[in-house]
Amino acid sequence: MDTAPASDRPDDQRQQEPPPYAEVQASAEFGELRRAHRSFAFPLTIAFVSWYLLYVLLSNYADDFMGTKLAGNINVALVFGLAQFLTTFLIAWWYSRHAAAKLDPRSAAIKSTLDGGA
């Protein structure tokens, strides 16, 4: 049996320890962080892509509806198009609030655990 310290052994004889980030990735806290992110991001992504595809499909196949004048030269297509920009900014703002309230504290706790273990 080899009693030499691990640092004196050749590389092939050292026991490979998993890197600390692998332990963090396997932890329940990291799983909760991923769940909190996914439960927010995936539904909103699906909703926004659906909203965008609705706009594209209506623009292509519902000319009469999209061309309906609302006021002066402002029609439904213009309002829907501007609403795309508005929803983009609203989702970004909402995600920023969600991240600050739910994700950042959890990730900071995980980072402090990882830094403390080093």
Backbone torsions as a table, in degrees:
resi	resn	phi	psi	omega
1	MET	NA	135.2	-178.4
2	ASP	-84.2	122.4	-179.1
3	THR	-106.6	7.0	179.7
4	ALA	-68.9	147.0	177.0
5	PRO	-59.0	153.9	-176.2
6	ALA	-58.0	-33.3	-177.7
7	SER	-71.0	-20.2	179.3
8	ASP	-91.1	-9.6	-179.3
9	ARG	-82.0	151.3	173.4
10	PRO	-62.8	158.3	-176.4
11	ASP	-55.0	-39.3	-176.2
12	ASP	-71.8	-16.4	-179.9
13	GLN	-96.3	-13.6	178.6
14	ARG	-71.8	141.0	174.6
15	GLN	-77.1	130.4	-179.5
16	GLN	-79.5	117.3	175.2
17	GLU	-90.2	141.3	178.2
18	PRO	-66.1	143.9	178.2
19	PRO	-64.1	153.3	-175.0
20	PRO	-62.3	-30.4	-179.8
21	TYR	-68.5	-25.3	177.3
22	ALA	-67.9	-38.0	176.8
23	GLU	-66.4	-41.7	179.7
24	VAL	-63.6	-42.4	-179.6
25	GLN	-63.1	-31.1	-179.9
26	ALA	-85.3	-6.3	-175.4
27	SER	-75.7	157.8	178.3
28	ALA	-66.4	-34.9	179.9
29	GLU	-62.8	-41.8	178.6
30	PHE	-67.1	-38.2	176.5
31	GLY	-61.7	-39.8	177.1
32	GLU	-66.1	-38.6	177.4
33	LEU	-62.9	-46.9	178.2
34	ARG	-62.4	-41.3	178.9
35	ARG	-63.0	-43.0	179.5
36	ALA	-63.7	-38.7	178.4
37	HIS	-69.6	-48.9	-176.5
38	ARG	-65.9	-38.2	-178.4
39	SER	-67.1	-20.2	175.6
40	PHE	-93.7	-49.8	-170.9
41	ALA	-71.4	-43.3	-175.4
42	PHE	-65.2	-49.2	179.0
43	PRO	-62.2	-39.4	179.3
44	LEU	-68.3	-36.2	177.0
45	THR	-64.0	-45.8	178.7
46	ILE	-62.1	-43.4	-180.0
47	ALA	-63.4	-43.5	-177.7
48	PHE	-69.4	-42.0	179.1
49	VAL	-64.0	-38.4	176.9
50	SER	-64.1	-43.9	177.9
51	TRP	-60.4	-43.9	179.4
52	TYR	-65.5	-43.9	179.7
53	LEU	-65.1	-35.4	174.7
54	LEU	-59.8	-45.1	177.7
55	TYR	-59.6	-46.6	-179.4
56	VAL	-64.8	-45.6	-179.9
57	LEU	-64.6	-42.9	177.2
58	LEU	-63.4	-38.4	178.7
59	SER	-64.2	-33.1	-178.5
60	ASN	-85.7	-36.9	-169.8
61	TYR	-115.7	-8.8	-179.9
62	ALA	-122.9	61.3	-176.5
63	ASP	-58.4	-43.7	-177.3
64	ASP	-63.7	-44.1	179.4
65	PHE	-64.9	-49.2	-177.1
66	MET	-67.5	-26.0	179.8
67	GLY	-86.7	-0.6	180.0
68	THR	-61.8	124.1	-179.8
69	LYS	-77.5	133.6	178.8
70	LEU	-100.9	-44.4	178.7
71	ALA	-158.9	118.2	-179.5
72	GLY	60.5	-124.3	178.9
73	ASN	-93.8	9.9	-179.9
74	ILE	-89.7	120.3	179.4
75	ASN	-116.2	177.3	-177.9
76	VAL	-60.8	-39.1	-178.9
77	ALA	-61.5	-41.4	179.1
78	LEU	-65.6	-42.2	179.0
79	VAL	-63.6	-45.2	177.7
80	PHE	-62.0	-41.8	179.2
81	GLY	-62.3	-44.3	177.5
82	LEU	-67.6	-32.7	177.4
83	ALA	-65.0	-28.8	175.9
84	GLN	-61.1	-44.9	178.1
85	PHE	-64.9	-43.9	-179.6
86	LEU	-59.9	-46.2	-179.3
87	THR	-66.5	-33.1	176.6
88	THR	-60.9	-47.9	-179.7
89	PHE	-68.2	-37.0	178.0
90	LEU	-65.1	-41.6	178.6
91	ILE	-65.4	-40.9	178.1
92	ALA	-62.9	-42.5	178.3
93	TRP	-64.4	-44.8	-179.0
94	TRP	-63.4	-42.3	178.6
95	TYR	-64.7	-38.9	178.3
96	SER	-60.1	-43.5	176.8
97	ARG	-65.5	-42.7	178.7
98	HIS	-61.7	-45.3	-179.2
99	ALA	-63.7	-43.0	-179.6
100	ALA	-65.0	-36.4	-176.2
101	ALA	-85.3	-38.1	-171.2
102	LYS	-112.3	-40.4	-172.6
103	LEU	-87.7	-44.5	-176.1
104	ASP	-61.1	-44.5	178.0
105	PRO	-62.0	-39.9	179.5
106	ARG	-66.9	-42.6	-179.4
107	SER	-69.1	-33.7	176.5
108	ALA	-65.1	-40.0	177.9
109	ALA	-64.2	-42.0	178.6
110	ILE	-65.5	-41.2	179.7
111	LYS	-64.3	-41.4	179.3
112	SER	-65.8	-35.7	176.0
113	THR	-64.3	-42.9	-179.8
114	LEU	-67.4	-42.8	179.1
115	ASP	-67.5	-34.6	180.0
116	GLY	-70.8	-27.4	-179.4
117	GLY	-82.0	-10.5	-176.1
118	ALA	-84.9	NA	NA
